[in-house]
Amino acid sequence: MADSVGTLILVRHGQSQWNLENRFTGWVDIALTKEGEAEAKHAGELLLGIHFDHAFTSALSRAQETLRIILETTDQMDVPIDRDQALNERHYGDLQGLNKDETAEKFGKEQVHIWRRSYDVPPPGGESLKDTGKRTLPYFDAHIKPLVLSGKTILVVAHGNSLRSVVMVLENISEQEIPELNIPTGVPIRYQIDSTGKVLEHGYLGQS
């Protein structure tokens, strides 16, 4: 009998109000914009025909609402859902609420780029991507990965950096390469993974 192949779908939440205002959001619980709701609905439309066995999301409402819209759009409101702050966006510390352009003017574009995109340099009072991974990856390994390895189809709706930490491992992206990875809002990434954890194929849905 052939090994089972599981499916993992990762979705970054739709545009939030502070995404629109170009602010560092982090753990601040900011709602989706109308555009963000539309992105979530479009993600659901891209996922039509895929049956989810279980869904995971963060403790923040922008991710939870994106998940709700996806499940509503795919007519799967009965899917079991786990919510955990381990999947929250990275904590931006002292930068939370600040405008990114104004912060770049104050500290310099290069420094802000390092805070935003580097692997192991945290913003003042906040988390680096490495720090984010220290909470996201153990949760992923304990709760999400076993379901995928058993052949189930799992949906994870979270945040740019919590998902970057997962993608970094799944796609074997180096610490030097990870600053170039930006996950767009509301565009599902699908991974086909065998029972040994090997990624057989992956890619964004709805993009050629």
N, C-alpha and C positions, 0 to 999 in steps of 0.2 A: 504493500500500500504506500502511495506517495506521501511524503511529509506534508502536513498541513501548512498552508500559507496564510498568514494573517495580514490584515490591512490596518494601517495606522493613518488617520487623517489629522493633520495639524492645521488649525486656522487661527490666525491673529485676529483679535476683535476688530470690529469696524471702527471707523474714525470716531474719536471722542471729541468733546468740546475743547479740551486742551490740546489735542492734536491739531485741531483747526486753528487755535490761537498760538500754535508753535511754542507751547510751554512744556517744561519737564513735568511729567505726571507721576510716575512711580506708583507709590501705594495710595495716593490720593484718589478717592472714589468718585470719578468723574463720569457723567452719563454720555451715552452716544449722541451724536448729532443726527439730524435727519439723513444726511449722507451716509453716516455710519450704519443706520438702520437699513438703508438701501443696499449697502455693501453686504451686510449680513444676509439679507434676502437673496441677493445674487449668489452668495456662497451656497445657500440652501438649494438654489436652482441648479447650480453646478453639481450638487451632491444627490440630486434626484435619482432614484434607482439603486442607491447604496443603502443597505440595511445596517444600522448600527446596533451592536450588542450592548455597548456601554459608552457613556460619555463622561468626560472629566473637564473641570474648569476651575478657575481661581476663586478667591474670596471677593473679587472686585466686580461691581455690577456691570461694567462695560463688557467684560467677557461673558458673564452670566446672561446678559440680555442678548448678546450675539448668538450664544448657544440656543437660547429660547427661540429666537427668530429662525435659526437654521432648522431646529426640530419641528417648528410649526410649519415651515415651508415644505419640509419633506414628509409631513404628516406622521411624525414619530415622537409625539409628546410623551409617550409612555416609556421611553428609554431610561434606564437607571442612570442617575447622575451623581457623581462624587465632586464635591467642592472643597478645595484646600488652598490655604495661603502659600503652600510650597510652590504653587504654579503662578503666584503673583508676579507682576512686573518687577524688575530690579528696583530696589529702593534708591532713589536719586538723592537722598540726604538733603543737604542745604540747598540743592538746586531745585527741589520740587516747588512748582508754582512759578518759577522764573521763566521769562521769555528766552528762547534759545539764542536769538540774534543779539539781544541785549547782553546776555551772559558772555557771548563770544566777544563783544566789544569790550567788556570789562576784563576778562581773563585772557583774551586772545583766541583766535579761531583754532589754532593748533592744540592748545591745552583743552579746550572744550571738546574737540574731536577725539582726543585721547580719552577723556572721561566718558564720552558717549560710546565709542566703538572698540576701545582696546579690550584685551582679555583680562588683565589683572591690575589695572589702575582704577581705583574707585574715586568717585567724586567726593568732595568733602562731606563727611558724615554719612556716606551712602555705601552701596554695594558695587563692586566690579562685576563683570560677567562671570568671572571665576567664583566669586562669592554667591552669585545667584545660582550657579550650577551646583554648589554644595548643598543647597536645599531642594532644588528642582530635580536633579538627577537621582538621588536616593529615593525620592517619592516615585519618580518614573519607573525606576528599576523594581520597586517593591509592589506597586499597584497597577501600573499600566502595561509594562513590558510582558509580564507573565500571561496576560489576557491575549496580547497580540501573538505571542509564541504558541499559544494553544489553538490558533487559527481563527480567532474572533476578529471582528471589525470594530475598531475603537476610534472615537472622535475626541480630540482634545482641542478645546478653545481657550486660548490663553493670551500671552503678550509677546511683544517683539523680542525681549531679552530672555524670558523664561523659555521660549521656543528656540531661540538661537542656541541656548546651551544644549538642548536636546538634539537639534539638527547638527551641531558641531560633532557630537558623538556618532550619530547615525551615518553621517556622510564623511566621517574621518577628516574633518577640517582642522587644520593646524592653528595654533595660537597666532601665528603670523598672518594667516589667511582670514581669520574670523572677522577682523575689522571691516572687510569688504562685504560681508553678508548683511543684507537688509531684507527682512521679511515684510512684504506688503500687507496692508490691512485687507481682510475679507477675501483672501485668495487661498483656497484649500491646497495643501500639499499632501499628496498621497504616496505612501510607502507600502510596498509589498515585501513582507519579511517572512523568511522561513523559520522552522522550529528551532534552528540553531542560533537565530538572531541575525543571520546574514540578510542584508538588504538586496533584494533581487532587482527592484526597479523603483524609481521615485521620480516625481515631477509635479509641477503646478497644474491643477485642473483649469481648463478653459484658456490655456495659453499654448500657442503653437511652438 
